Amino acid sequence: KNNLTPFTISRSKIDLFFDCNRCFYLDQRFGIKRPHGATLVINNFIVNHFKSDLQKYRINKKIFPESSKINKNLFPSNNSHLQDWSHPFKGISHLDKNTNFRIKANLDDIWECADTKKCFPVIVKSTSRKKDISYENIWPGYWKQLSLYSYLLSKNSVKVSNTGLLVYLNASENVSYDPKKIDFDILFFEKELEFSWIEPTLNIIFKLLNTDTVPLNSYDC
């Protein structure tokens, strides 16, 4: 309360706010953290390995072939700030003067369109689903994340598209006889992003954190 120093709120804490107001309040006001689930070590390894493979496209501004699946000529951006913006202890941020919140996020990646020169925020995920992955069964929170990434990029003078990209690395059912090898299908999903929720949400969070009344937990929490 009444603090002139900007108060930092990360993207993951905004996700927590939508998940449960009480957990968010206890976390941000009193430092009482919700227990973490198990770390997805293998999934994270696969994603990081994929990002390493992207470096040759990033350095040479070479089109990533699979981007043709969504009828675009995209290459991983070599923006000079990307290393900091994706760093877990740095990230990209913007000071919202209305609430004095410093909104912070760690970007997954940025891709650029060779034709329009616009940038796309990108989330890369790995999974193994026998059921087809479609727009209908993708977790809606990913699009909210991409909206916030795009919002922060625009506030940092990056020319962004109004759409975001979700890249899924899905373990193929066509398992080879080699036990050391797993094939992955690279799936692309593009969707127009919604930004109208961001600033009203910050105002609601500001009012919530300035009250001494602990909110009720969400029904599903």
Secondary structure, 3 states (H helix, E strand, C coil): CCCCCCEEEEHHHHHHHHHCHHHHHHHHHHCCCCCCCCCCHHHHHHHHHHHHHCHHHHHHCCCCHHHHHHCCCEEECCCCCHHHHCCCCCCEEEEECCCCEEEEECCCEEEEECCCCCEEEEEEEEECCCCCCCHHHCCCHHHHHHHHHHHHHHHCCCCECCEEEEEEEEECCCCCCCCCCCCEEEEEEEEECCCCCHHHHHHHHHHHHCCCCCCCCCCCC
